[in-house]
Amino acid sequence: MTDTTPEIPPNDPKLERAILGAMMMNPSTVDRVFPIISDDAAFYDQRHRKLYRLIVEMRNAGKPVDLPHVVQEVTNTRAIEPADAQWIAGIESEGVARSNHAPHDAKELDLLLRRRELIKGLERGTKAARDLATPFSEGLTIADRAIYGTSGNTTPEVFDLAECVNDEFDQIEERARRGGHLVGVSSCYPELDRITEGFLPGEFVLIAARPSVGKTAFVLNILRRVALEQRLHVTMFSLEMNRASITRRLISAASEIPESMLKTGEVLTEPTGRYTAALSKASGDLADAPVSIIPAAGVTCAQIRALSRRLVREKHTQLIIVDYLGLIRPDTRAENRTQEVAAISHALKALAAETDIPVLVCSQLNRATETRSDPTPQLSDLRDSGDLEQDADKVLFLHRREMYAKTDADREKVRGCVDVIIAKNRQGKTGTVQMTFRPEFQRFETL
């Protein structure tokens, strides 16, 4: 006969009582435990949970937290029933031996809570997976949240300034040993790196422009050069282009063979054969490049984060590129597009922080640039949400002056000229770098 008795989730009543007892033995223990156990659900026993909440409230109100006062508070408020002085005294006595270990015990109790949350989340994910009416992506999102949403305590760490100074001095010495080289991932464009100092670990970087300016080409140039010149693994999520289009653009830029000739096959039928060697070399170099391409139309933030974490683990990805933000589906429905974009922005910033690698995200600008007398992009032009400007550590605008020239003569003077405007740089300077865009090769070059 099958046992249908519900399985008891992970919990430790003895550990709970030891922590509560330690808090009553020494009220300062409350200040050491609460930052670790901010959620009273860590206490599985309902009476223990209520007692913990009561002790914290007493401490916050400036009341003495000891056995007589706790007993009096329980008696007056009847917050815990059944409870009496003998029960509370028994708990206090269990804290004597563990009073010096309360922070460690609190971390163990918090882990038990996370185990319970993981079990509940996976059960919800399993239920969603079994329900054929539930979209598969929704079940995946639920499971992903269950696994990664319980992976660590969100309590802020406390650092002494002395520790911070010593760590920074170590970084200064390391940079000096490397000859002043960048700490982050180089864009492989020295003029750009001089202003941005590279793409730093954990940075959320926006690459923004109006349509058809060259956002995808720009990030593909960075991808190609980072992978080939620095031999760092790059992961690219393409929500707009398929893998064939991305590969063709990469080959065109690397070989300086017009993309149109790759599309038609003319590159191999051209009578002089002058492109054969360049095509062979570019194809060989790119085939050996440490790059993962993910054609991801309709992908959600949760899916991007889950795949990114996997590739950071398995491939040691050092740079993530997302093209582009406007096509990412939100994990949950919001009341309007502004709220959706804000949620997506927060999720991508969290991805950069949790992986500690730079995340480059393409984004469109609104039409304001086309209605002003000066069409130079501004931070206020970021589309759909002010959260983008707030969340981004760096914002790079691409501005092609030829698109706004009023005469053919003016257009010819600035043809191919692109201003890469570093409009925001949380860690350093802002400024403008002038580059050349050769659209036939999908190639960006510095002047």
C-alpha positions in Angstrom: 0.0 0.0 0.0 1.4 3.4 -1.0 2.2 5.8 1.9 0.2 9.0 1.3 1.4 10.8 4.4 2.6 14.2 3.3 6.4 14.6 3.5 7.5 17.2 6.1 9.6 20.0 4.5 13.2 20.5 5.8 13.2 22.2 9.2 15.1 22.0 12.5 13.0 22.9 15.6 16.1 22.6 17.9 18.0 25.1 15.8 15.1 27.5 15.9 14.9 27.3 19.6 18.6 27.8 20.0 18.5 31.0 18.0 15.5 32.4 19.9 17.1 31.5 23.2 20.4 33.2 22.2 18.4 36.4 21.4 16.8 36.4 24.8 20.2 35.7 26.5 21.9 38.6 24.8 19.7 41.3 23.1 22.6 42.4 20.9 22.3 39.0 19.2 19.0 40.3 17.6 21.1 42.9 15.7 23.3 40.1 14.4 20.6 37.7 13.5 18.0 39.9 11.9 20.1 41.0 8.9 20.4 37.3 8.1 16.8 36.2 8.9 14.8 39.1 7.7 11.9 36.8 6.7 10.3 35.2 9.8 9.2 32.3 7.6 12.7 30.9 8.2 11.1 29.6 11.4 9.0 26.6 10.4 7.2 26.2 13.7 4.4 28.7 13.9 5.0 29.5 17.6 8.7 30.0 17.0 7.9 32.3 14.1 5.6 34.4 16.2 8.1 34.6 19.1 10.8 35.7 16.7 8.6 38.4 15.3 7.7 39.6 18.8 11.4 39.7 19.9 12.4 41.8 16.9 9.5 44.2 17.4 10.5 44.6 21.1 14.1 45.3 20.1 13.0 47.8 17.4 10.8 49.6 19.9 13.6 49.9 22.4 12.2 47.5 24.9 14.4 45.2 27.0 14.7 41.8 25.4 15.1 39.3 28.2 13.1 36.4 29.7 10.9 38.4 32.1 10.1 41.1 29.6 9.4 38.6 26.8 7.1 36.6 29.1 5.3 39.8 30.1 4.9 40.9 26.4 3.5 37.5 25.4 1.1 37.6 28.3 -0.1 41.1 27.6 -0.5 40.7 23.8 -1.5 37.1 23.7 0.5 37.0 20.5 1.4 33.4 21.0 -1.0 30.7 22.1 -0.6 28.4 23.7 2.5 29.8 25.4 3.5 30.2 29.0 6.5 31.3 31.1 7.8 27.7 31.3 7.7 27.2 27.6 9.6 30.5 27.0 12.1 29.7 29.7 12.8 26.4 28.2 13.6 28.1 24.9 16.0 30.6 26.6 17.9 27.8 28.3 18.6 26.2 24.8 20.3 29.4 23.8 23.0 29.3 26.5 25.3 26.9 24.6 24.8 28.5 21.2 24.8 32.2 22.0 28.2 32.7 20.4 27.1 30.8 17.3 23.9 32.6 16.6 24.9 34.2 13.2 26.2 30.9 11.9 23.0 29.2 13.1 20.9 31.9 11.5 22.6 31.2 8.1 21.8 27.5 8.5 18.2 28.3 9.3 18.0 30.6 6.3 19.3 27.8 4.1 16.5 25.5 5.3 14.0 28.2 4.3 15.6 28.3 0.8 15.3 24.5 0.6 11.6 24.8 1.3 11.2 27.6 -1.2 13.0 25.5 -3.8 10.8 22.5 -3.2 7.6 24.7 -3.6 8.9 26.4 -6.7 9.9 23.1 -8.4 6.5 21.6 -7.5 4.8 24.6 -9.2 7.1 24.2 -12.2 6.3 20.5 -12.4 2.6 21.3 -12.2 2.9 23.9 -15.0 4.9 21.4 -17.1 2.2 18.7 -16.7 -0.6 21.2 -17.6 -0.6 21.2 -21.4 -2.7 24.4 -21.4 0.2 26.3 -19.8 2.8 27.6 -22.2 6.1 25.8 -21.9 8.0 29.1 -21.5 5.9 29.8 -18.4 6.8 26.5 -16.8 10.5 27.2 -17.6 10.3 30.6 -16.0 8.7 29.2 -12.8 11.4 26.5 -12.6 14.2 29.1 -13.3 12.9 31.4 -10.5 12.7 28.4 -8.1 16.3 27.5 -8.8 18.0 30.9 -9.1 15.6 32.9 -6.9 16.6 30.9 -3.9 20.4 30.7 -4.6 21.6 33.2 -2.0 20.7 35.5 0.8 20.1 39.1 -0.4 21.3 40.6 2.9 23.8 43.4 2.0 27.4 42.7 3.0 29.2 45.1 5.4 32.8 46.1 4.6 35.2 48.1 6.7 36.7 50.9 4.7 40.2 49.5 5.5 39.2 46.3 3.6 37.9 48.4 0.7 41.1 50.5 0.5 43.3 47.4 0.6 41.3 45.7 -2.2 41.4 48.8 -4.4 45.2 49.2 -3.8 45.6 45.6 -4.9 43.7 46.4 -8.1 45.9 49.5 -8.7 49.0 47.3 -8.4 47.5 44.7 -10.7 46.7 47.4 -13.3 50.3 48.7 -13.0 51.7 45.3 -13.5 49.7 44.9 -16.7 51.1 48.2 -18.0 47.9 50.2 -17.5 45.8 47.8 -19.5 42.1 47.7 -19.1 40.6 45.8 -16.2 37.4 45.0 -18.2 36.7 43.7 -21.6 38.3 45.9 -24.3 36.0 47.0 -27.2 39.2 46.6 -29.4 38.7 50.1 -30.5 41.5 52.0 -28.6 39.9 55.5 -29.0 36.6 54.2 -27.5 38.4 52.3 -24.7 40.3 55.5 -23.7 36.9 57.1 -22.7 35.0 54.0 -21.5 37.9 52.1 -19.9 36.5 49.0 -21.5 33.4 47.1 -20.5 33.8 46.4 -16.8 32.6 43.3 -14.9 28.9 43.5 -14.0 28.2 46.5 -16.2 24.9 47.0 -18.0 25.7 48.8 -21.3 23.1 50.2 -23.7 24.0 50.7 -27.4 21.2 52.9 -28.6 20.3 54.5 -32.0 17.4 55.1 -34.4 16.6 52.2 -36.8 19.0 51.4 -39.6 21.9 53.3 -38.1 24.0 50.2 -37.5 23.4 48.9 -34.0 23.6 45.3 -34.9 26.7 45.8 -37.1 28.4 47.7 -34.3 27.9 45.0 -31.6 28.9 42.3 -34.2 32.1 44.2 -34.8 32.8 44.2 -31.0 31.9 40.5 -30.8 34.2 39.6 -33.7 37.1 41.5 -32.4 36.8 40.5 -28.8 36.6 36.8 -29.8 39.4 36.9 -32.3 41.8 39.4 -30.8 41.3 38.7 -27.1 40.1 35.1 -27.4 37.3 35.7 -24.9 34.1 33.8 -25.2 31.1 35.9 -26.3 27.5 35.0 -26.2 25.0 36.8 -28.4 21.2 36.6 -28.2 19.7 37.7 -31.5 16.0 38.4 -31.3 15.8 39.9 -34.8 18.2 38.0 -37.1 18.7 34.3 -37.8 22.1 32.7 -37.4 22.7 32.6 -41.2 22.3 36.4 -41.4 24.6 37.0 -38.4 27.2 34.6 -39.7 27.2 36.2 -43.1 27.7 39.6 -41.6 30.6 38.4 -39.5 32.3 36.8 -42.6 31.8 40.0 -44.6 33.3 42.2 -41.9 36.2 39.8 -41.3 37.0 39.3 -45.0 36.0 42.7 -46.4 34.0 40.9 -49.0 30.7 42.7 -49.8 27.8 41.0 -48.0 25.8 41.1 -51.2 28.4 38.8 -52.9 28.0 36.3 -50.0 24.2 36.4 -50.3 24.3 35.6 -54.0 27.2 33.2 -54.0 29.0 35.5 -56.5 32.1 35.4 -54.2 32.8 31.9 -55.5 31.8 32.4 -59.2 33.7 35.8 -59.7 36.1 35.0 -62.6 39.3 36.4 -61.0 39.0 34.4 -57.8 40.4 37.3 -55.9 38.1 36.8 -52.9 38.8 33.1 -52.4 41.7 33.4 -50.1 40.1 36.1 -48.0 36.9 34.1 -47.7 38.8 31.0 -46.7 40.8 32.8 -44.0 37.9 34.7 -42.5 35.8 31.5 -42.4 38.6 29.6 -40.7 39.2 32.3 -38.2 35.6 32.7 -37.3 35.0 28.9 -37.1 37.7 28.8 -34.4 36.3 31.9 -32.5 34.9 31.3 -29.0 31.4 32.5 -29.8 27.9 31.2 -29.0 25.0 32.6 -31.1 21.5 32.1 -29.9 18.7 33.0 -32.3 16.0 33.9 -29.8 12.9 35.4 -31.3 10.3 35.8 -28.5 12.6 35.0 -25.7 11.9 36.1 -22.1 14.2 37.7 -19.6 14.1 34.6 -17.5 15.2 32.5 -20.5 18.1 34.9 -21.3 19.2 34.8 -17.7 19.0 31.0 -17.4 20.9 30.4 -20.7 23.5 33.1 -19.8 24.2 31.5 -16.4 24.7 28.1 -18.1 27.1 29.5 -20.7 29.1 31.4 -18.1 29.4 28.1 -16.3 30.1 25.9 -19.2 31.9 28.2 -21.7 33.3 30.8 -19.4 31.5 33.6 -21.3 33.1 36.9 -20.7 30.7 39.2 -22.7 27.0 38.9 -23.3 25.3 40.8 -26.2 21.5 41.1 -26.5 20.0 42.4 -29.8 17.7 44.0 -29.1 15.8 45.0 -25.9 12.5 46.0 -27.7 11.9 42.4 -28.8 12.4 40.7 -25.3 9.1 39.4 -23.9 8.5 40.3 -20.2 8.4 37.5 -17.7 5.0 38.7 -16.4 2.4 41.0 -17.9 2.4 44.6 -16.9 -0.2 47.3 -17.2 1.7 49.2 -19.9 4.8 49.1 -22.1 6.7 51.5 -19.8 6.4 49.1 -16.9 7.3 46.1 -19.1 10.5 47.9 -20.3 11.3 48.8 -16.7 11.0 45.2 -15.7 13.2 44.1 -18.6 15.8 46.7 -17.8 16.0 45.7 -14.1 16.3 42.0 -15.2 19.2 42.7 -17.6 21.0 44.8 -15.0 20.5 41.9 -12.5 22.0 39.5 -15.1 25.1 41.6 -15.3 25.4 41.8 -11.6 24.8 38.1 -10.9 27.3 36.9 -13.6 29.8 39.7 -12.9 30.4 40.2 -16.6 29.4 43.1 -19.0 26.1 42.8 -20.8 25.7 44.9 -24.0 22.1 45.5 -25.0 20.9 47.2 -28.2 18.0 49.6 -27.8 16.1 52.0 -30.1 15.7 55.7 -29.6 12.3 57.4 -29.9 11.4 59.8 -32.7 12.4 62.9 -30.8 15.7 63.1 -32.6 13.9 63.6 -35.9 11.8 66.5 -34.7 14.5 68.6 -33.1 16.7 71.1 -34.9 19.7 69.3 -33.4 19.2 65.6 -34.0 22.1 64.5 -31.7 20.7 61.8 -29.4 20.1 62.6 -25.7 19.5 60.3 -22.8 15.9 61.4 -22.7 15.5 59.8 -26.2 15.7 56.3 -24.8 12.5 54.6 -25.8 9.6 53.6 -23.5 11.2 54.0 -20.0 13.3 56.3 -17.9 14.5 53.2 -16.1 16.9 52.4 -18.9 18.8 55.6 -18.3 18.8 54.9 -14.6 19.8 51.3 -14.7 22.5 51.5 -17.4 26.1 51.9 -16.3 27.1 53.1 -19.8 25.0 54.5 -22.6 26.5 54.7 -26.1 24.6 56.4 -28.9 25.3 55.8 -32.6 24.7 59.0 -34.6 25.1 59.0 -38.4 25.1 62.6 -39.6 24.4 61.7 -43.2 20.9 60.6 -42.3 20.1 64.2 -41.3 21.9 66.1 -44.0 19.7 68.5 -45.9 21.5 68.4 -49.2 23.3 65.8 -51.3 26.5 67.8 -51.0 26.2 67.9 -47.2 25.4 64.2 -47.2 28.5 63.4 -49.3 30.7 65.3 -46.9 29.8 63.1 -43.9 29.0 59.8 -45.7 30.0 56.9 -43.6 30.8 59.1 -40.6 29.4 57.8 -37.3 29.6 59.6 -33.9 29.8 57.1 -31.1 28.6 59.2 -28.2 29.4 58.0 -24.7 26.4 59.9 -23.1 26.6 58.1 -19.7 29.6 56.5 -18.0 29.0 55.7 -14.3 32.7 54.8 -13.8 34.4 57.5 -15.8 34.3 60.1 -18.6 31.9 60.9 -21.3 32.7 62.0 -24.8 32.5 61.3 -28.5 34.5 59.0 -30.8 34.3 59.4 -34.5 34.2 56.2 -36.6 33.6 55.1 -40.1 30.8 52.7 -41.1 31.3 50.7 -44.3 27.9 49.2 -44.8 28.8 47.0 -47.7 31.1 45.1 -45.3 29.0 45.8 -42.1 32.3 47.1 -40.7 33.0 49.8 -38.2 36.5 51.4 -38.2 38.1 54.3 -36.3 39.2 57.3 -38.3 
